[in-house]
């Protein structure tokens, strides 16, 4: 019986040791400051966190951030926008291994869904961009289908932790 308990303890401990801690930040770009949080932001945040949690990782998130200029990446060439530095540093101080940022870019007024979503995965320890991709938003789908699309895109990010971690 003692051997069984010891074996079970070792299995649980090894699983806990292999789990990475991943912090998420959603940035809304191009929406008026006075508008409330978009539904798409909530879908991206919960969809990405679900996928990483289901893959065995420990997840946390920063509050959704809003920035006024929709073309921040194209204009500045920044990989990690200055305004996201505080959240990155908090993730680092909190023991995160990885920082995943999704920038939901809205261009034009009255948009309910982002036109483009930029996804970036950073190693927190050495502050390196490990992976980046982008995907086009789809204004013609409902929230359920958008959530499924979010999860599909998030599933592309999970292997990046294994390959580089």
Secondary structure, DSSP 8 states (H G I E B T S, - for coil): -HHHHHHHHHHHHHHHHH--EEEEEEEEESS-TTS---HHHHHHHHHHHHHHHHTT-EEEE---EEES-TTHHHHH--SS-GGGHHHHHHHHHTT-SEEEEEEEE--STT-SS-SEEEEEEEETTTTEEEEEEEEE--TTS-HHHHHHHHHHHHHHHHHHHHHH-
